[in-house]
Every structure is written in structure tokens, then in C-alpha cells.
Amino acid sequence: MDIYGIKKDGQEIVIGIERDYKRAYRYNIVTNELFMPTGKKMVHMSKSLLEAFMYGGNKFRLYINAIARAVNDYSRADILKLEMFLPNIDLIGTAYVRELPDNLPKGYIQWLRENELKIHKNTLARFEREETAKTFNKEDAELLELLKSKINEYYYSIFLNMTAEQRLAFRKIFKTTAKELVWNFKIDTCGFLGFIREEAFPENWAEIVDPNRNYEYNKDLLFDYKDKERNDKACEWQNNFKFLEQIDNNKLVVVVPTDMSAFHAEARMQNNCVSYLYHDGMADHGQIIYFIRKKEKPNKSYITNRFNVSSGYTTESRAVNNRDYTDPNVTNLIKEINKMIREKLEELKEEE
């Protein structure tokens, strides 16, 4: 059975099977009743009739299936949703009701036709983003156009979805980063925007960041805020081993990090994961982190070390880029440090 068309007529959805709807099935949305072209009420939509209707395109199938569910199973959610799309059924481009929007804002249909797009949740989201952009101030609008020209929609839509306060914070961080001599617009900007979305930071993240610092600094800042309770426990634990910095060695010095900035600085210099990977272990008193540096360059990283409490030894010791090293002075110092940490751990047990 060929469907000529489907339209709305008052409180009825009319399924025409002949030109000009001379013969048609009628579904009453209010009473949830289906009538044959003869006017006889149908108790349900038979399987044979449903299959006959299925020769139509996807847009017809959506309505036929929804009416069948309503009449046969009394599940009217789909047809009530589909009702609003009937005047523009030609714009439906999906076979799934769940992919259609829950509302039709003013201007959306016209925008679809102008851009040759279909009704879909994704296109509605895009339309709403473009409508939001119309309310931007001059600086936000200019930055948005720059982002559009350099990065894909997934990333610039993050900026589009920000509040005015968040856009202001991001714009300032962007400008701060842009002043640096070495940075990659696409990689660094996408990295920060993706970081904001994917890490699901609280809505007040704009109050946490420092607009006078760059992307990298603010990523660390937000991570620290997100895990503040854990990080505080980790740093408190690390304080127990600050005495290691008193080791008197002619060639090497020891640094025990007790605040997050020290972990972040080491990670950047060493290109390793010490700024985030072991904090759960430190908070649970299972790991201890310490740095070994050359005495003539105490502020420059050299060797990053992890002491495992359960084994009683430094189980990881790495140079830059997680490389191995051959420095007997470091090896000998680590043996001394292992002994000192074990002694301190015994003292802490006695104090419990």
C-alpha cells in the first residue's frame, strides 16, 4: 500500500492512500483511536496493514510505527512528540524518534531550510549555539570567529556553550598564552577547551582559574582544585619526610615536594607523570615521592624517585623522559635514603 502523504487535520493525523487524501486512515490524537477509510474504528493496527505501510520512506515509517504503538500498546509518547513535526515532515532525516528534538524554537525550521539541513537534536544544538553567538559582545564574537577559523566545531562549541563569565575567563587566559613565544594555537587551545569539557569541572571554574597565567598553569590549577582533599592528604604525608632535604652531600641534594606546584614543576621539567599519578598512593600512605638534584643546580630537575612503603625500597627512579641513568652517586644516595625512610616509617608506627 502506497502512502500518498501524512498531514494534521485538527486533532487527527491523516494517512492518505490516494491523491488529495480522497481515501485515508485517520488517527485521533486525543482519543487514541484509528479509523479506516470507511470510517470504521480499528481495534488495533494489524501486522499486515503495518507491513503494507512500511514501503514508505523513513519519515512515514516513524509516524506509522508511532501510531501502531499508540493504538496497539497505548504508548503515545512517540506520536505526541512527532505531532509537532508534521508540517515539516520533509525535513525529517532520521529513522529514530529519540534523535529528534523535544521542541521547535522559533527560527529553527527556517534556518534548516536556508542551510539545507534536517530536523535532528544535533542540528538543533548547532542552531542554538549560533543563536547564542548573536548575543556575544564584540570581543567574544571576534574570538569565536578566530576559533572557528582554526579549530573544529567540537572545540569551538565549548566556547559557545560557556556563560559570559566563563568566556571572559577563557578569553583572558587565551590572551595570556598568546603572549608567549612558543605555543601551538590549535593543539594548546583544543587541549584546554577539551580539558574544560571532558574533566567535568564545576560551573564556577571561571572563579578558580588565574587569567594572568597560561593554559598549562590553569589546567594544573583546576586539577588541584578538583582533587584538593586528596592532594592535601598527600602533601601532609610528604611533610613527614622533609628531613631528607638535610642530607649533606657534596654533589647531590634532595627535594621532598610538599605542595602541588612542586609536583607540577618537576613533571614539566622531566616530562613525566609525577604531577598527578601517585597522589592517591601518597594520600593513603603507600608512596613517597622525592627528587634528587645536582648541588650546583638545585632548582633544575635531575632524578625523580618513588619509594614504595610496602616493599621498603625506592622502586622507581627515572631521569628526564622516564629514561634510565648511570650515576653511581645517585644510586648510593638512594640506598642511604631508603634506610632513612624505613627508620622514619618505624617512628611513625610507634606514634600511632
C-alpha positions in Angstrom: 0.0 0.0 0.0 1.5 3.3 -1.1 1.2 6.3 1.3 0.3 9.5 -0.6 1.1 11.7 2.4 0.6 12.3 6.1 -0.8 15.5 7.5 -2.5 17.1 10.5 -6.2 17.9 10.4 -7.5 19.3 13.6 -6.9 16.7 16.3 -6.4 13.9 13.7 -3.4 12.6 11.8 -4.5 11.7 8.3 -2.7 8.9 6.4 -3.6 9.4 2.8 -3.5 6.4 0.5 -4.9 8.2 -2.6 -4.1 11.5 -4.2 -5.7 14.5 -2.4 -6.4 12.3 0.6 -9.6 11.0 -1.0 -9.1 7.8 0.8 -7.3 7.9 4.1 -6.8 6.4 7.5 -7.4 8.8 10.4 -5.8 8.7 13.8 -7.3 10.8 16.6 -4.6 12.1 18.8 -6.9 13.0 21.7 -8.9 9.8 21.9 -6.1 7.5 20.6 -8.4 5.9 18.0 -7.7 4.7 14.5 -10.3 4.7 11.7 -10.3 3.0 8.3 -11.1 5.0 5.1 -14.7 3.7 5.5 -15.0 5.4 8.9 -14.9 2.1 10.8 -12.9 2.2 14.0 -10.0 -0.2 14.2 -9.3 -2.1 17.4 -5.6 -2.2 16.6 -3.3 -1.8 13.6 -2.9 -5.3 12.1 0.5 -6.7 11.3 -0.4 -6.9 7.6 -1.5 -3.3 7.5 1.6 -2.2 9.3 3.8 -4.1 6.8 1.8 -2.6 3.9 2.5 0.9 5.2 6.3 0.2 5.7 7.0 0.7 2.0 7.1 4.4 2.6 10.2 6.4 3.4 11.7 6.8 6.9 9.7 9.8 7.6 6.4 7.9 7.0 7.7 4.9 8.9 8.3 7.0 12.0 4.6 8.1 12.1 3.2 4.7 11.2 5.2 2.9 13.8 4.3 5.5 16.4 0.6 5.3 15.6 0.7 1.5 15.8 2.4 1.7 19.2 -0.2 4.1 20.5 -3.2 2.1 19.2 -1.8 -1.4 20.0 0.2 -0.8 23.1 -1.2 2.5 24.4 2.2 4.0 24.4 1.6 7.5 23.0 4.9 9.2 23.8 6.3 8.9 20.3 3.3 10.1 18.4 2.8 13.1 20.7 6.4 14.1 20.0 6.1 13.5 16.3 2.9 15.6 16.1 4.8 18.9 16.1 7.0 17.9 13.1 4.1 17.1 10.8 4.0 20.4 9.0 7.7 19.9 8.1 7.8 16.2 7.6 10.0 16.6 4.6 12.8 17.8 6.9 12.9 14.6 9.0 16.1 12.8 8.2 16.3 10.1 10.9 14.6 6.8 11.4 14.7 7.2 15.2 12.3 9.3 17.3 14.9 9.6 20.0 17.1 11.6 17.7 14.5 14.3 17.2 14.4 17.4 19.3 11.9 17.8 22.1 11.0 21.3 21.0 11.0 23.5 17.9 12.3 27.0 18.8 11.4 30.0 16.7 13.5 30.3 13.6 14.8 26.8 13.7 12.8 25.4 10.7 13.7 28.4 8.6 17.3 28.1 9.5 17.2 24.4 8.5 15.8 25.2 5.1 18.3 28.0 4.5 21.2 25.7 5.4 19.7 22.6 3.7 19.8 20.6 6.9 17.4 18.1 8.6 15.5 18.1 11.9 17.7 16.4 14.4 19.0 17.0 18.0 22.4 17.8 16.6 21.2 20.5 14.2 19.1 22.0 17.0 22.2 22.2 19.2 24.0 23.9 16.3 21.2 26.3 15.8 21.0 27.2 19.5 24.8 27.8 19.5 24.5 30.2 16.6 21.6 32.0 18.2 23.7 32.3 21.4 26.6 33.7 19.4 24.3 36.6 18.3 24.3 37.8 21.9 28.1 37.9 22.3 29.9 41.1 23.0 32.4 42.3 20.4 35.5 40.6 22.0 33.7 37.3 22.4 32.4 37.4 18.8 35.9 38.2 17.5 37.4 35.3 19.4 34.7 33.0 18.3 35.4 33.8 14.6 39.1 33.2 15.2 38.4 29.8 16.9 36.1 28.8 14.0 38.9 29.5 11.5 41.5 27.5 13.4 39.7 24.6 15.2 36.8 22.2 14.6 33.3 22.6 15.8 33.6 20.2 18.7 36.1 22.5 20.4 34.8 25.9 19.5 31.3 24.8 20.6 32.7 24.5 24.1 33.4 28.2 24.0 29.9 28.8 22.6 28.3 27.0 25.5 30.1 28.9 28.2 28.5 31.5 30.3 29.5 35.2 29.8 31.8 34.9 32.9 33.4 31.7 31.7 34.0 33.3 28.2 35.7 36.2 29.9 38.0 34.0 31.9 38.9 31.9 28.9 39.5 35.0 26.7 41.9 36.3 29.3 43.8 33.0 29.6 43.9 32.8 25.8 45.5 36.3 25.6 48.0 35.4 28.3 49.0 32.2 26.5 49.2 34.0 23.1 51.8 36.4 24.5 54.2 33.5 25.0 56.9 33.0 22.3 56.4 29.2 22.0 52.9 27.7 21.8 50.7 26.0 19.2 47.3 27.7 18.7 45.4 24.5 17.6 46.9 21.9 19.9 47.1 24.1 23.0 43.7 25.8 22.6 41.9 22.5 21.8 43.7 20.9 24.7 42.5 23.4 27.2 38.9 23.6 25.8 38.7 19.8 25.7 40.1 19.7 29.2 37.3 22.0 30.4 34.6 19.8 28.9 35.9 16.3 29.5 37.0 16.7 33.1 33.6 18.0 34.1 34.8 20.8 36.3 32.2 22.7 38.4 30.3 25.6 36.9 32.4 28.1 38.9 35.7 27.1 37.2 36.0 30.6 35.9 36.4 31.8 39.5 39.1 29.3 40.1 41.4 30.0 37.2 44.1 32.7 37.1 43.6 34.7 33.9 47.1 36.1 34.2 48.6 32.6 33.7 48.6 30.4 30.6 46.7 27.2 29.6 49.1 24.8 31.2 49.2 26.6 34.6 45.4 26.8 34.7 45.0 23.1 33.9 47.1 22.3 36.9 45.2 24.8 39.0 41.8 23.2 38.1 43.1 19.7 38.6 44.4 20.7 42.1 41.0 22.2 42.9 39.1 19.1 41.8 41.3 16.8 43.9 42.0 19.2 46.8 41.1 16.9 49.6 43.2 14.1 48.3 46.1 16.4 47.5 46.1 17.9 51.0 46.4 14.5 52.5 49.2 13.6 50.1 51.2 16.7 50.9 50.6 16.3 54.6 52.1 12.8 54.4 55.0 14.1 52.4 55.8 16.6 55.2 56.9 13.6 57.3 59.9 13.1 55.0 61.0 16.8 54.7 64.0 15.9 56.9 65.6 14.2 53.8 66.5 17.7 52.5 69.0 17.9 55.3 71.2 15.2 53.7 74.7 16.6 53.4 76.2 15.5 50.0 78.9 17.3 48.1 77.4 16.5 44.7 73.6 16.0 45.2 70.7 17.4 47.1 67.3 16.0 47.9 64.0 17.8 47.5 60.8 16.5 49.1 57.7 18.1 47.4 55.0 19.2 49.8 52.8 21.4 47.7 51.2 20.8 44.3 53.3 23.5 42.5 56.5 21.5 43.2 55.0 18.3 41.6 53.8 20.3 38.6 57.2 21.9 38.1 59.0 18.6 38.3 56.6 17.0 35.8 57.1 19.8 33.3 60.9 19.7 33.6 61.1 15.9 33.5 58.2 15.3 31.1 56.7 12.7 33.4 53.5 11.9 35.3 54.6 12.8 38.8 52.2 15.7 39.0 49.1 13.5 39.1 49.8 9.7 39.0 50.9 8.9 42.6 48.8 11.2 44.8 46.2 8.5 45.7 49.1 6.4 46.9 50.6 9.3 48.9 47.2 10.1 50.4 46.9 6.5 51.5 50.4 6.5 52.9 51.6 3.9 50.4 54.0 6.0 48.4 56.6 8.7 49.0 58.0 11.0 46.3 61.3 12.7 46.4 63.6 14.4 43.9 67.4 14.2 43.6 69.1 17.2 42.0 72.7 18.3 41.3 74.0 20.5 44.1 75.2 23.2 41.6 71.7 23.3 40.0 69.2 22.7 42.9 66.3 24.2 41.0 66.7 22.0 38.0 65.2 18.5 38.0 67.6 15.6 37.6 66.1 12.3 39.0 62.5 11.7 40.1 62.0 8.9 42.7 59.2 6.9 44.2 59.5 5.0 47.4 57.1 2.1 47.9 56.1 1.8 51.6 55.1 -1.9 51.4 58.4 -3.0 49.9 60.5 -0.6 51.9 62.5 0.5 48.8 62.7 3.1 46.1 61.0 1.1 43.3 61.1 3.8 40.6 63.9 6.2 39.8 63.9 8.0 36.4 65.8 10.8 34.6 64.1 13.1 32.1 61.6 11.4 29.8 61.5 8.4 32.1 65.0 7.4 31.0 67.3 5.2 32.9 70.6 6.7 34.1 74.1 5.6 35.1 75.1 7.8 38.0 76.7 5.8 40.9 76.4 8.9 43.2 72.6 8.8 42.8 72.5 5.0 43.3 74.5 5.3 46.5 72.4 8.2 47.8 69.2 6.3 47.2 70.5 3.4 49.4 71.0 5.9 52.2 67.6 7.4 51.6 65.9 4.0 51.7 67.4 3.4 55.1 66.4 6.8 56.4 62.8 6.5 55.2 62.4 3.0 56.7 63.6 4.3 60.1 61.1 7.2 59.9 58.3 4.9 59.0 59.1 2.8 62.1 58.9 6.0 64.2 55.5 6.9 62.7 54.2 3.5 63.5 55.2 3.9 67.2 53.5 7.2 67.3 50.2 5.8 66.2 
